[in-house]
C-alpha cells in the first residue's frame, strides 16, 4: 500500500458491480458498510445492493440516528459503531488448543488465517487507525501472526469523506478527511441530479492492476473539481475541534487535576468508548478445559481498561475508581501512547463521543484541563488523589 498516484479515472455507479466481480475473481471477500439494526455496520457484502444507498447518519454526543438523504449516495455517511479491527483483530479468537497425548499434552497452534478481505469504504481516519494498530501488532519485537496475515492480505479501498459528522475532528488530528496514502484504491463519490459517478485512483501496484480490469473513462474536469470541492466542504464542517498542541505534557503533568473527579461523576465505566475505538487493543486471556481433562483451549478476548478486573494484580485491583480508569484511558490514548508507539492513539473519528451514553467528550475534557490549571482552581473544588 503506497502513495496515491496522480492519474484519476471515472467509473459509473453501476460499475461497482464490475468491481465486485473483479474482486471475487481474485479471491477477495468483500467487506463494507451495510444497514442493520438502525446503524451502519461493516459486514460481508454480496453486491453493491447491500450498501447503504440514500442513507446518512446524524451524530452528536450520545446521539446516533440514520436519516434518508435526498439522493442515492452509497457512502453519504460518516462512521458507525464498528471499525475494521473487527476483522483484522477479531474480538474473540482462539490462540491454541492442547490435547492429551498419553501422559503428556500436545499443543496445537492455530492456523494462520487464509481469507483475504477487500475492505470497501475505508475512511482516512480508519486508515490511520490501521497504521497505528500495525505499530502495536507487527512493527515491534513481538508480532501477532493472525493480525499480520490478515493485514498483509487485505485490500484497502478507501472512500474520501464528502460529509462530516457532528463528532468528527480528523482535521485537528491531521488524519483526514482525505486519504493521501495507505490505500490500494481510493474513490470519491460525486452524485447529483445529473450524474452518479466515482472518481477513482490507484495507490499501489495491486490497486492499479484491479483498476485496469474495470470499465473506466478519463475523469472530466468538472468531476475532478466537484470531487475536491466536496472533500474541502467536509474538512470545513467538522463537528468538533481539538487542540493537540502539547497535549502529552498537559495530561501527564495534570494527573491530579480536579477535572478527573468531575468527569468520573458522569462516567458509567461502561467501556463503550473503548469498544468502538478503532485503535484500542486491550485484551484478556481465558483458559477452558473439558470435563474429561483431555482437551484445553486458550482464548483471547477483547477487554477494556474500564473493567474492574483489568488492572488486577497479585495484590488487588490497581485502578479501583472510575476516576482512575477514565484518567488511564485518556492519558494513554492521547499522551503515553506517543511514548510507546511514537504517535497519538486517537485519529479523530469521534466514535467515543457519539457512543458514550452520557455524552462525555474528550475534546471538552482536554480543553477544560488546558483552560484551568490546578493553581487556578478554588481549593475546595480540587479532587482528591
Buried (B, 14 or more C-beta within 10 A) or exposed (E): BBEBBEEBBBBBBEBBEBBBEBBBEBEBBBBBBBBEEEBBBBBEBEEBEBBBBBBBBBBBBBBBEBEEBEBEBBBBBBBBBBBBBBBBBBEEBBBEBBEEEEEEBEEEEBEEBEEBBBBBBBBBBBBBBBBBBBBBBBEEEEEBBBBBBBBEBBBBBBBBBBBBBBBBBBBBBEBBBBBEBBBBBBBBBBBEEEBBBBBBBBBBEBBBEBBEBBEBEEBBEEBBEBBBEBBEBBBEBBBBEBEBEEBBEBBBBBEEBBBBBBBBEEBEBBBBBBBBBBBBBBBEEEEEEEEEEEBBBBBBEBBBBBBEEBBEEEEEEEBEBBBBBBBBBBBBBBBBBBEEBEBBBBBBBBBBBBBBEEBBBBBBBBBBBBEBEBEEBEEEEEBEE
